[in-house]
Amino acid sequence: MKTIIPYGKQTVDENDIKSVVEALQSDYLTTGPKVKEFEEELAKKLNFKYVVAVSNGTAALHLASLVLLKKDDLVITTPNSFLSTSNSILYANAKPIFVDIEKNGLIDLKLVEEKLKKEKIKALYLVSFSGLQVDENKVKYLKEKYNVKILFDNAHFIGKDNGVCDIATYSFHPVKHITTFEGGAIATNNKEFYEKLLILRNHGMYKDNTMYPWEYKMIELGFNYRLPDVACAMGLSQLKKLDYFQKRRHEIAKRYHEKLDLEPLYEYNENSSYHLFVIKYPFKNLNEKAKFFEKMRKEGIFLQYHYIPIPSQPYYQNLGYNYSKEEFPQMDKYYLEAFSLPIYPTLSQEEQDYVISKIKEYLK
Ligand SMILES: Cc1ncc(COP(=O)(O)O)c(C=O)c1O
């Protein structure tokens, strides 16, 4: 077998194509009826009162940060995420504070509490890494005790919300659970946040034609972060298959657990959305890990690693952030050992078994 097996990819069928073509033939390419329909369907699936569809997950984080944060606010977040999570804190002129992770790849809430005791923190930006949400009871406790705002970066998670966060953000990039090509969403139960987000998504303006028919008013410094109608038509079609997509991801995760003898990120968890399936191997150093990736590539298997510790990035180093093994022992160990295996709905059992056999061959 020599087809390329990536770590993740979209599932697009004839119904998606039909929905997109219908949208293309309608009167609306940009903002039209599909946007509201998609937002309403998402709100039902995610158990939030309000959803605002935006052009990507980074835009979702940006607008959420403008609603939650003020200049110089301190925000605790994880080094184990895609850049957007902490970048969005910087977009709002606030300051990310990174806290080490646990073995399961999620931020360590015990260390978070130590920081909360010492400094006045405005918000916790908690990433549902790989598809697993941070312990809701502990988050609730911290939220109440330290009066912090909670944002869930749910780019890796999709499912019913547990009511703990103030805002959750989503991404519909093709490797995610559903896709709208590029795309994202912000979800909240707070009406004031919702109304502000709608305005920020559309240049900070709203239509006010009480005086003249053409009139609009700009009241915030907003952006064009609208998600087009055509993309929302795609999203509506994809949402119909979400349960099936999740069922497939869970079947694949279970099979990896059964057939692979390596240390998983966590034991099979029915609440995970399994955007990623991560396992660990005690590589001696990063070069050895890179060689393993290269060998697997030659076999057509494109493994991936998520994520390079954010504070170690040159931009963050220039801002004065430190990244050391001593400060982030778990993150450092994770960077050395972890890697992500292929997981997506169309990965066949034959392909998965091929991946498993090659991993066994190279990581004896
Ligand atoms: C955890 C996390 N947050 C945010 C994003 C940003 O989403 P997008 O690529 O849609 O901008 C991603 C995307 O990979 C992500 O994985």
The ligand as a MOL file (V3000), in Angstrom:
LIG
                    3D

  0  0  0     0  0            999 V3000
M  V30 BEGIN CTAB
M  V30 COUNTS 16 16 0 0 0
M  V30 BEGIN ATOM
M  V30 1 C -6.2810 24.5540 19.5280 0
M  V30 2 C -6.4950 25.4290 18.3270 0
M  V30 3 N -6.9270 26.6750 18.5070 0
M  V30 4 C -7.1520 27.4960 17.4730 0
M  V30 5 C -6.9440 27.0900 16.1700 0
M  V30 6 C -7.1590 28.0590 15.0500 0
M  V30 7 O -8.1480 27.6560 14.1570 0
M  V30 8 P -8.1230 28.1190 12.6360 0
M  V30 9 O -7.0700 27.3270 11.9440 0
M  V30 10 O -9.5000 27.7950 12.1450 0
M  V30 11 O -7.8410 29.5700 12.6140 0
M  V30 12 C -6.5020 25.8020 15.9330 0
M  V30 13 C -6.2660 25.3480 14.5700 0
M  V30 14 O -5.5370 24.4690 14.2490 0
M  V30 15 C -6.2700 24.9310 17.0330 0
M  V30 16 O -5.8460 23.6810 16.8590 0
M  V30 END ATOM
M  V30 BEGIN BOND
M  V30 1 1 1 2
M  V30 2 1 2 3
M  V30 3 2 2 15
M  V30 4 2 3 4
M  V30 5 1 4 5
M  V30 6 1 5 6
M  V30 7 2 5 12
M  V30 8 1 6 7
M  V30 9 1 7 8
M  V30 10 2 8 9
M  V30 11 1 8 10
M  V30 12 1 8 11
M  V30 13 1 12 13
M  V30 14 1 12 15
M  V30 15 2 13 14
M  V30 16 1 15 16
M  V30 END BOND
M  V30 END CTAB
M  END
